[in-house]
Amino acid sequence: MSETISNKTYHEQKSIDNTLKLRNLLKTLPPFAKDYFRAVEPTTSARTRISYAYDIRVFFHFLMQCNPLYKDYTMDRFTLQDLERLQPVDIEEYQEYLKVYDNDADRQITNTEKGLARKMSALRSFYGYFYKRQAISSNPTLLVDMPKLHEKAIIRLDTDEVAKLLDYVEHGGDDLTGQRRAYYEKTKNRDLAILTLLLGTGIRVSECVGLDIQDVDFKNNGIKVTRKGGNEMVVYFSDEVADALKGYLYTTRKAALPLPGHENALFLSTQRKRMGVQAVENMVKKYAREVTPNKKITPHKLRSTYGTALYRETGDIYLVADVLGHKDVNTTKKHYAAIDENRRRKAAGAVKLREI
């Protein structure tokens, strides 16, 4: 007997939704593209494959828009021979195109260094699959330099800003009246629980919204999260996080009447459905704007805040990598084992130019 939708966990349902989304996306790509996506399925998530599909579709749209050879083409006309025919200069022109272009809805799209690198990486992977299997005899993407990525300073909250943010969530609506006060009171405990959890564990926003009530274990102060790739892991939290979670669970959440299919969700929206990633992102930005208007704070920045604090307190980069769910410790080193800001500040007064 087949399993009903309501019995599936958030992550299982998300995987099904993404699989169906990818199938529809593949209908908008050349027929041979299916072979590539079938081949990378065991080593990538459905979400990653969706991103690749969007990126590769941009490449074929570029050819139809900008390359005279393909101006009369439709997507289903492209063959592997067309991939083989392209020269490195065509790939370089594509790189230039990616900086500013119009999408299907005639909206102007721009790409940052990171976006440009991701799209080029997707194209190189796409070409690499067919070249490796000798379906094409040349791979022009290998003859084009990948975009250079410049390091950016990691944006995170300072210790005093963390305290200010949580205080604001707790008391920022005290002076409100009417409907605004009612909405604030309705969401205060939930929002405080989410922010305290993100800041106190460093879990990803996708992991946060996927939590069910039964994933929280107050006996051991741990939550069971589903990491990228589907691995389950218990992340432990402090008494401070436990208090915030209890303050929400035993009040706002206990009084809620979830819609069918959302009964197990830990964090509910005001529509009585499981909160989504976008809703949490908007909520974080809303509060952060009031406390740190000069910093663009997102849930990922809260994750960076936690990672930095944990490394500062323990000095154990392997522990930080494990708790954050990084598969490669080099990713963690890159972000958290750089020169500490306080040490860097000491350099400002270390060198004397003139004796006073």
N, C-alpha and C positions, 0 to 999 in steps of 0.2 A: 504493500500500500504506500502511495507517495506521501511525502511529508507536506503538511500544509504550511503556508507562508507564515502564519502566526507562531509556529513552533520553531522557526529559525532564529538564530541569534542575529544581532545587528550586523556582525561581520560576515556571517554566512549570506544574509540577504544582500548586503552591499556587494559581495563578490558576484552574486547572481545578476544584480542590476548592472554591474560593470561589464560582465560577460555579454549581456544582451546589448548594451550600449556599443561595445566593440564590434559586435556582429553587424549592427546597423552602420557603423562607421566604415567598415570594410566594403560595404556596398557603394561607397562614394570614392573608392580607390581603384586603380587598375586591377584586373582579375588576378594577376600573378602575385600581388601583394599578400594574398592569403597564405602563400607558402612561407613567407618570412614570418608572419605573426604566429603561424602554427609552430614554427621551429623555435621561436624565443619563448613560447608559453611556459615551458618547465622552469625557466630561470628568471622570469619577471612576473610582477604582479599585474593584475588586470588594469589597475590604475596607470601603471607605467606604459602598458601597451596602448592604452587610450591616448596618452600624451604623445607617444610615437606616431600613432595613426594621424592625429591632428597635424603634427609637424611634417610628416611625409606628404600629407595632402597639400600643404602649403607649397611644397616643392613642385608638385605637378601643376598646381595653379599658376605658379611662376612661369613654368615652361609655356603654358597656353597663353599667358598674358604678354610675355616678354621675348619669347624665342620665335622668330618668323617661321621656323620649321613646323611649329606646333600650334599656330594661331587658329587653324581650323579643326583642331583635335577636340574630341570629347574624352572624358576620363577612361572609358572602356576601350579606346583605340590604342592606348599605350601598350607597348610590348617590351620584352627584355632587350630587344635589339635597339630600342630607343635609349635605354639606359647606357648601352654599350657605345652608342654613337656620340655621346656627350664628351666634351673635352674639359680639361682643368679650367679653362677660361669660363666655361658655362657655370661651373661650380663657384668660381670667384664672383661672377655676376649675380649669382643667387645670394651669396653672402652680402653683397652690397644691397640687394633688393630687400633683404630681411630687416635692414635698419629702419625702413619706413615703407609700409605697403597697405593696400586696402584689402579687407577681407570680404567674405561673401555678402555681408550685410552693408557693404560700402562704408564700413567704419575704418578709420585710419589706425593701423597697428604699428607700434614701435617696439623694438626689442632692446633690452639692456644687454650688457656683455654676457650675463648668465643665460638669458633667453636665446641669444645668438649661438652661444656655445652648445646649448641643449639641442637646438634644431640641427646644427651641423653634426653633432654627435649621433642624432637619430638617423640622418642621411648616410653618414659613414657606416653605421651598423647595418642599414638597409642594403647598401651597395656591397658591404663586406660579406653578407650572407650569400648573395648570388655569385660573387666572385670566388668565394671559397669552394662553392659547389660546382664551379666551372660552367655555370649557366651563362656567364658573360666573361669575356676575355680581357677586359680592362676595368680598372677602378680609379677613375679620375679624382675621387675624394681623397685618395692617399697622396696625391701630388699637390694638394692645397693645404696651406698652413691653417691650423685651427685657430679661432679667435683667442687672443690673450686675455686672461682674466686677471684683473687687478685686485689685490687684497683690500677689503673694506673693514673699517673698524667695527667690531662687534657692538651692537647697541644692546644695552641691558640696564636694568634698574639698579641704582645704588641702594645700599642697605636702608638709608633713611627714606628713600622713595618707595621701597616695598612697604614699610610701615605706614607711610602716608596714604598709599593706595588702599590698603586694607581698612585703615581708619575711615577713609572717605566712603568706601562701600558701606561701612557700618553706620556712619552718621551723616553722610552727605545729603540725605533727604529729610533730615530732621526739621528743616525750615520750610519744607514744601507744604502745599495745601491742596485740597480738592482731589481731582483725578490723578494728578502727578504724584501726590503723596500716597494715594491708594496703590498705584502701580509700583512705586518704590518699595512699599511695605510687602507687596505680594512677591517681589523678586529679590529682595535684599538677602535673605538667608541662602537662597540658591546661588546668587552671584558671589556671595562671600565664600561659599563652599567651593565653587569652581575655581575662583582665583587663588584661594588658599591651597587647594589641591595642586594646581598647576605650578605654583611657586614653591610648594613644599615637596614635590616629587619629580618635577621636570618631565612629566609624561607629555606626549604629543596631544594636540587638540583632537585629532581623530581617535586616539585611544581614550580620551576623556569622554567624548560623546557616545562612544560604544559601550561604556560601562553599564552593567545591570546592577540592581540592588544587591543581588546575591554574590556579586564580585567583591563586595566590601566585607572584610573580616576584622571586626573590632577586637576580637580576642587576641589576634596577633598583630593588629594594626597594619594590615596589608590589603592591597587591591590586586585583583587578577586582571592584567591587561593583555590585549592581543596586539603584539608588535607587528611591525612591517614584515611581510612575508608569512604572517599567520601564526608565528610562534607565541605561545602563552607564557607569561612570566608574572611572578608576584613581586610587586614593588611595595616597599614598606614606607610607612609615614609616621610622623611625629604625633604627640598628643595634641599639639596645636591644630594639626590637620584633622585629627579625629574629632576634636571639639566642634570644628566648623562643619564637618560632615554630619555629625549628630544634630547640630543646631538646625540643619536643613531637613534631614531625614525624619526627625521626630516632630516636626512642625509643618512646614510648607508641603513637603513631599507626602507626609502621612495623610494630610487633609485633601490631597489632590485625587481626582477621579480620572485616570488616564483613559484615552480613547482606546478602542480595541486594537491589539497589536503592539501597544506601547506600555503595557502593564508592568513590564520588568525594567523599563528604562530608569536609570538613576536620576538623570537630569531631564526635567520636563520643561517644555516651553509654556507660555501662557495659553497656548492653544491645546494644552494637555497632550502634546506629542513629544517624542524624543527630540531633544535639542539637536540641531545640526551644526556642522563645523562653522558655517557662515554666521549663524546666530551667536556662537561663542566669540568668534572674531570681532563681531560688531560690538558685543558687550564689553570686551576687553578694551577696545579702542575708545568706547564711550567714557569709561572711568579714567583711563590713562590720560586722555586729553585734559581732564580737569586737574590732574596731579602733576603731569610732566608734559606740558604742551609742546616743548621743544624736542621731544623724543617721540618717534613713531613706534609706539609699543604694540606688539601683536602677541598672540599666544606663544609663538616661537621665540620671541624675545624674553618671555617669562621663563621658557625652557633654558635659554642661554643664561638668564639670571641665576637659576638654580644650579646649573652646571658650574658656573664660575664660583659661586659660594661654596659648593661642595668641594671643588678642587682647592680653594683657598683654605678650607678648614682641615682637609685630610692630606692634601699633597699627593693623593693616590690617583693617578690618571687612569689606571686600569679599573678602579672602582667606579669612577665617573663614567667611563665607557660602558661598563656593565649596566649601571643603573639607568643610563639614558637609552640603552638598547642599540648602541652603535656596534655594527658588525666588525668594523675596522677601527682599531684603536688610534690609527693615524688621523682619522677624522676628528677624534676627540683632542688629540695633541694639537692639531692645527688651530682649534678654537679656544682651548682652555689652558694650554701649557705655554702660551706665549709670555713674554715679559709682563709681569704684573704691573698694573697702572701705578700703584703706589711706589714700586721700585723705579719706574720710569720718571715719576715726579721728583724723586731724589736726585736724578741727574741734573735737574734744573739748577740746583744750588751747589752742585759738587765742584764745578769749575769756576774759579775766581778770575775775573778779568783784570781787576785793579784792587790792590790792597787799600782798604779804607783806613 
